[in-house]
Amino acid sequence: MSTEIEPEEPHRRTFFKWLTRIFLSLWGVGIIGVIASYIRAPSLPRSAGLNIVRAGEADSLNPGEARLVRNGSSPFHVVRTLSGEMIAVSALCTHFSCVLNWNQQNRTFVCPCHNGVFNATGDVISGLPTKPLSTLRVEVRRGEILIHQ
């Protein structure tokens, strides 16, 4: 009776079979992902006018008043001028992106960071900012203020 040591080939062969199967399975998943992304309908690009933000009722904003609308990372102010016109301007200072405060008495926007001052239409009056505020298109529909971004 001789004791022979069995070679380790079957274990090594089994290991490489499994390794090959795993490798090919990962490639298969990748190919299926590419095919699925090709078949899926493309997403629509965000273009001007598609993103509309509701800014409240027009009747609740008196002439000479402004309302801050917190819209994620792009807040804005809606201003009703003394003549009754609706204007929307960015609420972020063009100097350092601080959120502007509305000064009801002077009807101006004031930056709390460096005292930059803008008029109701977004033009620079004084301070460190050199650029005017960006404006947004305003629409009043059925008594509701809609801002087009």
C-alpha positions as CSV (number, residue, x, y, z in Angstrom):
1,M,0.0,0.0,0.0
2,S,1.6,3.1,-1.2
3,T,0.5,6.5,-0.1
4,E,0.5,8.8,-2.9
5,I,0.1,12.5,-2.5
6,E,-2.6,13.8,-4.8
7,P,-1.6,16.7,-6.9
8,E,-3.3,20.0,-6.1
9,E,-4.4,20.5,-9.7
10,P,-8.1,19.9,-9.1
11,H,-8.2,22.6,-6.4
12,R,-6.3,25.0,-8.5
13,R,-8.4,24.3,-11.6
14,T,-11.6,24.8,-9.6
15,F,-10.3,28.1,-8.3
16,F,-9.4,29.4,-11.8
17,K,-12.8,28.2,-13.2
18,W,-14.6,30.3,-10.5
19,L,-12.3,33.2,-11.1
20,T,-13.0,33.1,-14.8
21,R,-16.8,32.9,-14.2
22,I,-16.7,35.9,-11.9
23,F,-14.6,37.9,-14.3
24,L,-17.0,37.1,-17.2
25,S,-20.0,37.8,-15.1
26,L,-18.7,41.3,-14.3
27,W,-18.1,41.9,-18.0
28,G,-21.7,40.7,-18.7
29,V,-23.2,43.1,-16.2
30,G,-21.2,45.9,-17.7
31,I,-22.4,45.1,-21.2
32,I,-26.0,44.9,-20.0
33,G,-25.6,48.3,-18.4
34,V,-24.3,49.8,-21.6
35,I,-27.2,48.4,-23.6
36,A,-29.7,49.6,-21.1
37,S,-28.3,53.1,-21.1
38,Y,-28.5,53.1,-24.9
39,I,-32.1,51.9,-25.0
40,R,-33.3,54.3,-22.2
41,A,-34.9,57.5,-23.4
42,P,-32.6,60.6,-23.1
43,S,-33.4,63.1,-20.4
44,L,-34.6,66.5,-21.5
45,P,-32.1,69.3,-21.2
46,R,-32.9,72.1,-18.7
47,S,-33.5,75.1,-20.8
48,A,-34.7,78.6,-20.0
49,G,-38.4,78.7,-19.1
50,L,-38.8,75.0,-18.1
51,N,-38.0,75.7,-14.4
52,I,-40.9,77.7,-12.9
53,V,-40.9,78.7,-9.3
54,R,-44.1,79.8,-7.5
55,A,-43.5,82.9,-5.5
56,G,-46.9,83.4,-3.8
57,E,-50.0,85.4,-4.4
58,A,-49.6,88.8,-6.2
59,D,-52.2,90.4,-3.9
60,S,-50.1,89.7,-0.8
61,L,-47.2,91.9,-2.0
62,N,-48.0,95.6,-1.6
63,P,-46.4,98.3,-3.8
64,G,-42.9,99.1,-2.5
65,E,-42.5,95.7,-0.7
66,A,-40.2,92.8,-1.5
67,R,-40.4,89.1,-0.7
68,L,-37.4,86.7,-0.3
69,V,-38.0,83.3,-2.0
70,R,-35.6,80.6,-0.8
71,N,-35.1,78.5,-3.8
72,G,-32.3,76.0,-3.0
73,S,-28.9,77.5,-3.8
74,S,-30.4,80.3,-5.9
75,P,-32.7,82.5,-3.7
76,F,-34.3,85.6,-5.2
77,H,-36.3,88.6,-4.2
78,V,-39.7,89.5,-5.8
79,V,-40.3,93.3,-5.7
80,R,-43.5,95.1,-6.4
81,T,-42.6,98.6,-7.5
82,L,-44.6,101.6,-6.5
83,S,-46.1,101.6,-10.0
84,G,-47.3,98.0,-9.4
85,E,-44.8,96.2,-11.7
86,M,-43.3,92.9,-10.5
87,I,-39.5,92.4,-10.7
88,A,-37.5,89.4,-9.6
89,V,-33.7,89.7,-8.9
90,S,-31.2,87.4,-7.4
91,A,-30.9,87.6,-3.7
92,L,-27.1,86.8,-3.8
93,C,-24.7,89.7,-3.7
94,T,-22.5,89.8,-6.7
95,H,-19.4,90.6,-4.5
96,F,-19.4,87.7,-2.1
97,S,-22.7,85.8,-2.6
98,C,-24.2,86.9,0.8
99,V,-28.0,86.8,0.9
100,L,-29.3,90.4,0.5
101,N,-31.7,92.1,2.9
102,W,-34.5,94.4,1.8
103,N,-34.5,97.8,3.3
104,Q,-38.2,98.8,3.2
105,Q,-37.6,102.4,4.2
106,N,-35.1,103.1,1.3
107,R,-36.4,100.5,-1.0
108,T,-32.9,99.0,-1.6
109,F,-31.2,95.7,-1.1
110,V,-28.3,95.8,1.4
111,C,-25.6,93.2,1.7
112,P,-25.0,92.2,5.4
113,C,-21.4,91.2,4.7
114,H,-19.8,94.4,3.2
115,N,-22.7,96.9,3.0
116,G,-23.1,96.8,-0.7
117,V,-26.3,98.5,-1.8
118,F,-28.5,97.8,-4.8
119,N,-31.7,99.5,-6.0
120,A,-35.0,97.6,-6.4
121,T,-34.1,96.7,-10.0
122,G,-30.7,95.3,-9.0
123,D,-28.4,98.1,-10.1
124,V,-25.4,98.8,-7.8
125,I,-25.8,102.0,-5.8
126,S,-22.7,101.8,-3.5
127,G,-20.3,99.5,-1.9
128,L,-17.9,96.8,-3.1
129,P,-20.1,95.0,-5.7
130,T,-19.3,96.0,-9.2
131,K,-21.9,94.0,-11.1
132,P,-25.7,94.4,-10.9
133,L,-27.9,91.6,-9.7
134,S,-29.2,89.1,-12.3
135,T,-32.9,89.5,-13.1
136,L,-35.4,86.8,-13.7
137,R,-38.5,86.7,-15.8
138,V,-41.7,87.3,-13.8
139,E,-45.2,86.3,-14.9
140,V,-48.5,86.8,-12.9
141,R,-51.0,84.1,-13.9
142,R,-54.4,83.8,-12.1
143,G,-53.1,86.0,-9.3
144,E,-50.0,83.9,-8.7
145,I,-46.4,85.1,-9.1
146,L,-44.4,82.7,-11.3
147,I,-40.7,83.1,-11.8
148,H,-39.0,81.6,-14.8
149,Q,-35.4,80.5,-14.2
